[in-house]
Amino acid sequence: KETVSRMIELYCRKKHRRKQLCEECAELKNYAHTRLSLCPFGEEKGACSNCSVHCYKPEYRTKIKAVMRY
């Protein structure tokens, strides 16, 4: 959760030119935290891209991929 939070914060700061998270990035962060909390693999989970269970909705998967690529 810490890693995804920092990545979203960095992305928002650089791409959206904000010191605080914009509404869209805050929503993505909350969604990611919720999905990570519900992950059946828990602390043993690897990278989402290698996972057999895709728990993100397609819309959010696209957004988080953009953040991670950045």
Secondary structure by P-SEA (a helix, b strand, c coil): caaaaaaaaaaaacccccccccaaaaaaaaaaaaaaaacccccccccccccccccccaaaaaaaaaaaac
